[in-house]
Amino acid sequence: MPTYGRLPVTFTKGEGAWLWDQNNTRYLDALSGIAVCNLGHAHPAIHAAICKQSQTLLHTSNLYGIEPQEQLATKLCQLSDMDNAFFCNSGAEANEAAIKIARLYGHEKGIESPAILVMKQSFHGRTMGTLSATGNPKVQDGFTPLLGGFIHVDFNDIDAIKDALKQHNNIAAIFLEPIQGEGGVHIPAASYLNEVRAVCDQNDLLMMVDEVQTGIARTGAWFAFQHNNITPDVCTLAKALGNGVPIGACLAKGKASTLLTAGKHGSTFGGNFLASSAALAVVKTIEDENICQQALEKGLLIKNKLATALKNNQHLIEIRNKGMMIGIELDTPCINLVQLALEAGLLINVTNNSTIRLLPPLIIDNKQIDLLVATLVTLINQNIQ
Ligand SMILES: Cc1ncc(COP(=O)(O)O)c(C=O)c1O
């Protein structure tokens, strides 16, 4: 189906932050398959884990015990301070699990028709549930009737949340991205997530964070909520968890972790031997190679180099980053830069029309960082007038 506006290139191999196309032309990847390949391409530890697992078992279904899945659940819960994990195959599915948990939670509280507070400019996926939660009319266009039970408020505005709570008495949960990725790399005020946590505590609401893009070391912590020293009730993951092997997870704590009982939810593939083994290798590598710290340092380095090189560019509004989630907002549309960057051997992305988004592999080295900055700055200076 003509679902994707694809760029005119097909890659045939990769190594670390490099990709090669069919003509053996080399490209520097500053997008990581949209925040998926955080450990770069063809990482030996992931390769080895996939090969090893495929020699014994790929799949038996969730009707039986799956040892690597149990190990992965234990490890992720330990890293996130959560109690239980549900495994699926994508970010949208992880968020569907969260939405179902919120509804069960609301019903247990005696709310007849529970609603979830969600954010404008958010992105949570393309299934009908997650599309309805998403705060972007462009993504929703053509798909009415949307699912009910979502109330959209402004992101980074705690008063908007408090006002909505005064107006509606059926809210069971607040669901948000710690940093809005697709919406344009929007980083909220430093205390915002703490304030959301406090409002959830005061009103007996679940705090549910969508860490599909921000999770697994991208922002310089295992999970972005950890920058605020809080623990949510529900946390969803996907993208980088398998470094390219499809896997999603919904982690939950306390009451929220007990609601999806047998028969209430499921997935044929979710957390199978292959996906869980790959994810275990991802988690181990991130720990062994101190990748969170690397993401913090490299993200700051890229931001500072870009800020110095672009300081006289009148079109620059702001460079935002949390670790290796980087947004360069310009005062003018810049979607043309994606194709121009490709021609210059660099993969980037533009969100929200005028924000260049960089999500480089966290293992990118200093020489590659210099090349990334030099190529991008030349492109901006030459083409944005
Ligand atoms: C924050 C967030 N949530 C959910 C999703 C959907 O994930 P998937 O495409 O794996 O369904 C995305 C994808 O970009 C995302 O960025």
The ligand as a Tripos MOL2 file, in Angstrom:
@<TRIPOS>MOLECULE
LIG
   16    16     1     0     0
SMALL
NO_CHARGES

@<TRIPOS>ATOM
      1 C1          6.1880    8.2090   21.8410 C.3       1 LIG1
      2 C2          5.7390    7.1550   20.8810 C.ar      1 LIG1
      3 N1          4.7640    6.3180   21.2290 N.ar      1 LIG1
      4 C3          4.3390    5.3490   20.4090 C.ar      1 LIG1
      5 C4          4.8770    5.1880   19.1530 C.ar      1 LIG1
      6 C5          4.3650    4.1130   18.2600 C.3       1 LIG1
      7 O1          5.2740    3.0670   18.1990 O.3       1 LIG1
      8 P1          5.1410    1.9330   17.0770 P.3       1 LIG1
      9 O2          5.3910    2.5960   15.7580 O.co2     1 LIG1
     10 O3          6.1820    0.9230   17.4420 O.co2     1 LIG1
     11 O4          3.7600    1.3770   17.1730 O.co2     1 LIG1
     12 C6          5.9000    6.0520   18.7350 C.ar      1 LIG1
     13 C7          6.4800    5.9240   17.3970 C.2       1 LIG1
     14 O5          7.0860    6.8160   16.8570 O.2       1 LIG1
     15 C8          6.3470    7.0630   19.6230 C.ar      1 LIG1
     16 O6          7.3030    7.9230   19.2780 O.3       1 LIG1
@<TRIPOS>BOND
     1     1     2 1
     2     2     3 ar
     3     2    15 ar
     4     3     4 ar
     5     4     5 ar
     6     5     6 1
     7     5    12 ar
     8     6     7 1
     9     7     8 1
    10     8     9 2
    11     8    10 1
    12     8    11 1
    13    12    13 1
    14    12    15 ar
    15    13    14 2
    16    15    16 1
@<TRIPOS>SUBSTRUCTURE
     1 LIG1         1 GROUP 0 **** ****
